[in-house]
Amino acid sequence: MTATTETQRRLRTEIPGPASRALQERRAGVVAAGVSSVLPVYITSAEGGLLTDADGNVLIDFGSGIAVTNVGHAAPAVVNRVREQVGLFTHTCFMVTPYEGYVEVCEALDKLTPGTHEKRSVLFNSGAEAVENAVKIARAATGRQAVVVFDHAYHGRTNLTMALTAKSIPYKHGFGPFAPEVYRVPGSYPYRDGLSGPEAARIAIDRIEKQIGGDQVAAVVLEPVQGEGGFIEPAAGFLPALSRWCTENGVVFVADEVQTGFCRTGEWFASTHEEVVPDLIATAKGIAGGLPLAAVTGRAELLDAVPPGGLGGTYGGNPIACAAALGSIEVMRQENLAASAKRIENTVLPRLRALAEETGVIGDVRGRGAMLAAEFVKPGTTEPDADLTKRIAQACHQAGVVVLTCGTYGNVVRLLPPLSLSTELLDEGLSVLEHAVRTEAVK
């Protein structure tokens, strides 16, 4: 099938259309029911910020495959590098016979991640794998076992990262028992806790010291902006206070930047907003333009504390994924996608705040760069309104705009457009969202 270049949203059928419905019927007979899809339209091609489905409908993408296609769909620099690498070789396993692409990605991570200290990196396949290996590294380097995580956190679907994740349904329910020595403490949720960053940090640290003991903690693992938990941006001062405490107590500070990394929040990494330098940083999603690649990057003495053979995996740092990552990083640098993310923020936040004032159903508007959210509540309260949130997302989908929901209470619409999205498509997608909110809020 030949991809066609599309430049605007276009609906030829209802959503989903007959071709997608037929594919959905085929899927029901062979794909496990536990794998769900937000919007069952079956994509045949994608370019920039647009998705074309099997019925010829063209949709505006405000999800980026959950913060993956930061450089846009089918970015030429990514496509060209991938095609070249496929023609050379597809796999050798870096642990058997290595190749330059893996080294080049690690060199790029050395330069791009926060801090000027000597670093090392190791490559994996997914964000959960990166987070899990960051914990392994922290435990090996410190000789301690306890890991501290936070309310509303999401870190993955493996056994250990399910233990690190806060929300039960759908991520954890029925899948236990989970890995031990994981301890959860309150985080910073300014809209709901009303605390300053230092105040929230004091509560978290007090809980750690009294219930676990600082000298027992191997790692504190947190997202600089919480993703699945609701795009929760901690109050200023929260991250620096925790980072200082970790340094003072010999605890490894692990930043899970799987969703926030690679220009998504208007900086290469979200930790940079408050000049926090993590000891270890876990990355994935936006690193490789849609191909599966993840990494742990951090202080050399920590990663080198693991003996040879202790880290790795058959497919980790696959040569095709490494080629895609190098293409993605090239685009981010050349097109200054961090600045593009700030442009998106400067467009979206004022419009969402105006919509909140107008409708009374949005309790909080928050986020950085192109990682933005509106939290929906019942008018005059802070009571979450998950039903309204679901209806708004569905209305957007029917109009040809892909938006995602999230949050512990299921009441957050999150916006994750490609950083390369044009001003025209951004404006059009926002207009669809605004119409959906206005319409559904009065029902």
N, C-alpha and C positions, 0 to 999 in steps of 0.2 A: 504494500500500500504506500502510495506517495503522499508525503505531508504537503499541505498547502499553507501558504503564508496568510495568516489572518491578522487583521489590525484592529478589530473591534468586536464587541459582544454581539452575538446573533443567535436568536432562537428560531429553529425550524420546526420543532415539535414541543410537546409538553416535556417536562423534566421529571423522571427519566423517560426517554422516548422508546418506541417499539424495539429498536435494535438493542438498546441497553437492557430492556426488560427481558428480551429473549436470552441475552447473555446471563442475566441474573438467574433465570430458570436453569440454565446449564450449570451455573456455579453451585446452586443449591444441591445438586446431585453428587458433587465431587469435592467441594471445599468445606473444611470443618466449620461448623456453626460458630465456634468460638472466635473466628476471625470476622470482625464486623467492618462495615464501610460507612463513613459518614454520609456519602451521597453516591448511590449506585448508578452513576453514569460511567460508561466504559470508554476510556480515553484511547484515541487512535493516534493523536499527534499533539504536540505542545510546542509553543515557541514564545519566548519572552515571558509575559504575564498572562497568556491565554492558553486555554485547554480546548481541544476539539474532540467531541465524543463520537461514538459510532453512528449517531443519527445526524451528524453534521452541525450540531449545536456548538457554539463557541462561547465559552464561559470565562469570566474574569477570575483569576486565581488569587484569592486573599489568604491562602493557606500554605503555599510553597511546599506541599508535601510534608507539612509540619516543620517548617523552618529549615528545609533542606536546599531548595533551589534558590539560594540567595542571589546567585548571578543570573537568574532567569532560566527558563527551560531552553534546552538545546543551544546554550551559549557556544558560539563558533569556536572559541579557544578551547573549550572543554571537548567538544565533538572532534575537532581536528587532532588533538593529542590522543584521544581514546582510539580513533581510527588508526593512527600511526602505530600505537602500541599493540593493538590487536594483530596487526600485520607482522609484528616482530615475535612476540610470544605472549601467552596469556597467563602462564603460571609456572613457577619452579619451586615455590616455597622458600621464603627468605631464609628459613632455618636450615635449608639444604644447600642451595646455591643462590647467593644474594644477587642484587641488581641495584643499579644506580638510582632508580626512581625512588626507592625507599629512603635512601640516604638523602636525596634532594628534598623530600618532604620533611624529614627530620631537621635538615638545615634551615628550611623555611620556618618551621615551628620555633626553632632556637631564636630566630630574629624577631618573630612576630609576637610571641607570648610575653606577658609582663615580666619585667626584671632583667637586670644585666648580669646576673650570676651565671656561672657555668651550668649548662643544662644537658639533659639527655631526653630522648623520646623513644617510645615503643609504639608500634602501630597495631591496631586491631580492626574489627569489623563493624561494631555497633557502639552506641553510647553506653548501654548497660555493661558491655564487656570492658569498656574503658574505665567506668566507675568501679567495677568489681576489681580490676587490676590495680587501680589506685589504692584501694583498701589493702590489697595484698602487699603492695610496695610499702605502704605506711606501717603495716604490722611487721614486715621483715626488717625495716630500718629501725624501728623503735623497740622491738621486742615486747610490745604491749598488744592487747587484744581489743579493747573497747573502742567502739565507733559511735560518734554522736551525730545525729541527724535532727531534722526539725519538723514541726507541724507543717502540714500542707506540702511536704516535699514529694517529688517524684524523681526516681533515679533508674527505673528500668523494670524488667520482667524476669530476670534470672532469680534464682532462689535468694541469693544475697541481696540483690538490688530490690527485690520485693520487700525484704525485711527493712531496707532503708526507706522505702516508699511509704507515705502516710495513708493514702486512701485505700480502703478495703475493696469496694466494688467499683470497677470490674477487675482491678489489678491483682488482688490478693485473695479474695474470698474463695475458700475451699482448696487452696493450694499449699497450706502449711503441712508440717511445721517449718518454720523459717530459721535462717541462720542465727545463732546466738550472739551475744555480746554487742547488740545494737541498742542504743538508748536514744529516745526521742525527747526533745526539749522544745519549749515555745520559741518561735521565731519572731519576726517583725512583720506585722500586718497593719500598717497605719490606719487604714479605713476602719478596721474592726477593733484594734486594741487601743488606739489613741495615744500610743507611747512614742517618745522620741527614740532615735536609734540607740543612744547610750543607755536609756532606761530599759529597753527591750533586751539589749546585750547583757546588762547586769542580771536580769532575771534568768536568762539562759545560762550564764556563767555560774550563778549561784546554784542552780539546779545541778549542773555538771559537778561542781565541787562537792556538794553535799550528798548527792545520790550515787556518784560514780567514783570521784576522786581524780583530780587532774593528772596525777602520776600514773593512772591506769589507762589513760586515753591514748590510743594510737593516732586517731584522726578525727577531725571535725569536717564533715562533708556537707556542703551547701551549694545551692544555686544562687548566683548573685542576683538574679531575678527569677523567682519561682515560676516554672512553666505550667505544667498540668494542674498545679495547685491553684491557679487563678491569675497568672501573670502578676504576682505580688512583688512589688518593688519595695525593698526594705527601707525604713526611714534612714536618713543620712546619719552616718556614724555607727550604724549597727555592724557592718562588715569590718571596718577598721578596728573596732573594739574587740571583736572576736579574733581577728588576725593577730593583734597584739597579745592577747591572752594565750593563743596557741604558741607564739614564739617564746613567751615567758615560761611556758610549762613544757616545752619540748614536744608539743603536739603538732602533727602534720596538718596543715590547713589545705584542704582539697576543695578547689572550685570546680563544680560541675557546670561547665560552660557548653554542654552539648547543644542546648537550644539557643543560648545567648551569644555564642561565639561567631567569629568571622563576619564582623561588621554589622550584625543584626541590630544591635542597640545603639548604633552611631559611633562606636569605637570597635577596634578589632576584637576586643574582649571586654565584657561588661565589668570585670573587676577593676578596669582602668578608670572608670568614672570616679571612684574614690581613692585612686592611687594605691589600691591593695595589690600586693604581689603574692599570689598563692605559692605554697611550696610545691604543690602538684596541681595541674589543670587537666581536666578530662574534656576532650572535644570529639565531635562527630558531626552529624547532620550537614551543616553548611560547608564543611571542609572540602567536599569533592563533587559538588554540582549534581548530586543525585546518585552517585555510586557509593557502595558501602565501604566506608573507611572511618576509623576512629583512632584516637591517640591519647596517650598519657605523656605529658611533658612536665619536667620539673627539675628540681635541684639534682645535680649530678650525684652527690653523695647519697641521696635517697634511692634513685633508680639503680645505681651501681652497688647498692647493698644487697640486691638480689643476685644470687650466684648464676652463672651461665646455665641456660636451660630452664630457669625458673619462670621466664616470661616468654610468650609467643603464641603461636597457633598456626594451623595449616594455611589459612587464607589471609592472616593478618598482614596488611600492607600489600595486598595483591597489586601486581604491576599496572593493571588497567586502572584500578582505583587511584593509585599514586599518580598516574598520568592525568587523570581527571582533576585531582587535587591541585596539581601544579598549574593546570589550565584555569581553575577557579581562582586561585590566588593571583594569577596574572591579571584576570579580569578585575578583581577587587582592587588591586593596586592601580591599574591603568585607568579605570573608570571612577576611582575614588568612591567606592560604594559605601564607605562609612559616612561620607557627606551626603550621599543619596538617602541613606537611612534617616539622617537628621532632616532632610527635606520632607520626607514622608511624615515624620513626627510633627513638623511645623504645619503641615497641611491637615493632618487627621485630628490632633488633639483639640484645636480650637473648635472644630466642627462637632466633635463628640461632646465637648463641654457645653456648647450652645444647645445641642440636642437634649442633654441632661436637664438643663435649665427649662427648656420648653416643655418636656414631657413629664418630668417628675418620676420617671421609672428607672433612671440610672443613678445609682447611689455613689458610684466612684468611676472616674476616668483616669487611667494611669498607663504608664509604660515609657519606654525610651526607644528612640530610633524607629524601626519598623517592627517592634514587638509591643503592640498596643492593645488595650482592652477596655471594655465597658462592663461594669458589674451591675446587674439588674436586680432591683428590689421592689417590693410592694410600696406604692406611693406613701410618703410620710413616715416610712420605717426603714430599718436596715435588714428586714426579713428577706432572705433570698427568694427570688422568683424564678425558679428553674423552668416552670412551664412557659412563661413569657419568653425566656431566653431561647427555648427550643422552637417556639413558634416563629420568632424573628429569624433564626437561622434557616428554618425551612422556607420562609418567605423569600429570603435572599437566594436560596438554592433554586427555587421555582423561577426566579427572575434572572438566573444565569450568573450568579456571583457565589463563589465558593468561600464560605466563612466557617470557622470552627468554633466550638464551645469548649469550655474547660472550667476548672474550679472545684474545690472540695464540695461545694453546694450545687454545682452544675448550673450556675447562674451568671457565667461570664462569657461574653462573645470576644474572641481574640482575633486580632488582625496580624497576619504574617505575610504580607505581600512580598514578591521578589523585590530586591533592592533596586533592580533596574527598571521597575515598572514605570511606564510613562505617566506624566502628570494628567493626561487626558483619561487614561484608564483608571487611575487612582480616583479622580474626581467622579467618574461615572459609577464606579463601584461604591463609593461613599454615598452617592445620591440614592442608589438602590437600598443600601443599609438604612439610611435616614427615613426613606419611605416605609420600609418594613417596620421600623420602630414606631413611627407615628401611627401606622395603621393598626398594628397589633396592640399597642398600648391602650387603645380605647375599647378593645373587645372585652 
